[in-house]
């Protein structure tokens, strides 16, 4: 089968389309015929091996242990292991697995959900990691409540587009922060207010928010706290800078260290891989029309490197997806 493989850490040029052995489903696994795979920050981090703690976490000190890239996946069930009860060949599913940038991939049964009938493979391939991150950050970390004022920074990106829509599902009043080219997109997703950060500084306009979800940028904690209510919550799930050792983690670590000493709640969750109990509610939101995946553009599998280069420019509206 064809797959996107890398043998060394580095830029997008290390990715190669090669013939590799087709995976075999274990007793608890589902073998998928991949139809689409999402491109997200984890792909870039595992490709480059940066920041360095990623290598220490078991992904390979000198070279990648997982040679085939990709996590988000959507496809058709090809076969199932003997312990699998929820799926059968021909089922259309989405979720996460190791090595989704390939014609076939194996996934654990509890990492998959049935594809909503009103969404295509390309759309649901853009859902798992980004939508789960938004949902987990809003519901579990932010404890969002109806009527609260929620600010989403990076509202036009992969996580941000879901955060805006899910916050509206939870009946919050949502303000999205984005660049000029994404203002209309964010407004179309249901945001009550949209701030163009190239023109206005949300930390200096006097407004206060019960919950701030920061998915992008490198704003100092002091600036973000200025826009919070006295007992508001800040959730940091993304960021830039920090160098090769910390990457965007420097703000997250600072938030966790400061939180015990202030009245505001400063959080920086390390989001886990989504499971069935999260994927299925997301599928219901999509089926009900409450959440719509935003796909900027699609690329054929062979052009995975081009997709990652485009993602690296930082102008993606929603998600990028590979079609297989």
Secondary structure, 3 states (H helix, E strand, C coil): CEEEECCCCCCHHHCEEEECCCCCCCCCEEEEEEEEEEECHHHHHHHHCCCCHHHHHHHCCCCCCCCECCCEEEEEEEEECCCCCCCCCCCEEEEECCCCCECEEEEEHHHEEECCCCCCHHHHHCCHHHHHHHHHHHHHHCCCCCCCEEEEECCCCHHHHHHHHHHHHCCCEEEEEECHHHHHHHHHCCCCEEEECCCCCCCCCCCCEEEEEECCCCCCHHHHHHCEEEEEEEEECCCCCCHHHHCCHHHHHHHHHHHCCCCCEEECCCCCCCCHHHHHHHHHHHHCCCCCCCEEEEEEHHHHHHHHHHHHCCCCCCEEEEEC
